[in-house]
Structures are given as C-alpha cells and as structure tokens.
Amino acid sequence: MASPDVRDTWLLEAEARRATGTVVAMQMRGGGRKRKLTYVPTIEYDAGGQMRRFTPSGVSSTKPYQVGERWPVLYRPATPTTRILEDVERRMPLWVLPSTFVVFSLGIAVAGALMLRHGVRQFKLLMKTPQHY
C-alpha cells in the first residue's frame, strides 16, 4: 500500500474500523553488507466476518515481531483492503506527521516569499539611486 497523503489519512481515521490483527508470518529483508536486517510481519485480521491478510509496506523493525503477536489494524469498511497497521508504540494520531510536514512546508514558502519581496525592494532602490561613474 502506498503511503497515504494527509487527506486520505484523515478520511481513513474518520471512517476506520478497528480490528485486532495477528502476526501469522515473518519475512526477513536486507542483511547485506550495507543494509540492516529488518523484519516485516504478515498480519491477518477479521474485516466484518471476512478474514483478510496483508504485509504492511511501511513497517519494518530491527526487533522481530513474534508469530501470534496481536496488533491493532485500521481499515475502511467499504474497502477493507485499504488498511494501516496502527503504530501502538508511537501513540499519536495518524494525521500528525503529514500535517507537520505541511505546516513546515508552508513556513518555508512564506520565508521564501518574504525574502523575494525584500530582494525586489532592494533592487528598486538600487535602480532609483543615481549611478556615478
């Protein structure tokens, strides 16, 4: 699953149903010379009476999950394949990180606009000043 943008994340959190997923398998990835060995779980959960299984694309850990371990899952009832493994260690709403990025980006845009405005003023003053050669 691709990383959701801010709007999708807000909608998922608003419409989501919670389910408890169970780790049913583990995959090891990496472990080469320059790459860390990471572990990615396969999670199975009940979506309204139908068992679903997925491997989260954005979740890996240097600490392996245990088969049988239970994890909270968020999914949309209309599209149960749209799901996110809820990060219980982080304990913050899903929209916090994308929103922080948006606010930070807006701050950079405002700073750039102010610097451009200052530069235009300086250029106009320079053009009004008589040149002595």
Secondary structure, DSSP 4 states (H G I P E B T S, - for coil): -PPP-HHHHHHHHHH-EEEEEEEEEEEEEE-SSSS-EEEEEEEEEEETTEEEEE--SS--BSSPP-TT-EEEEEE-SS-TTSEEE--TTT-S-TTHHHHHHHHHHHHHHHHHHHHHHHHHHHHHHHHHSPP--
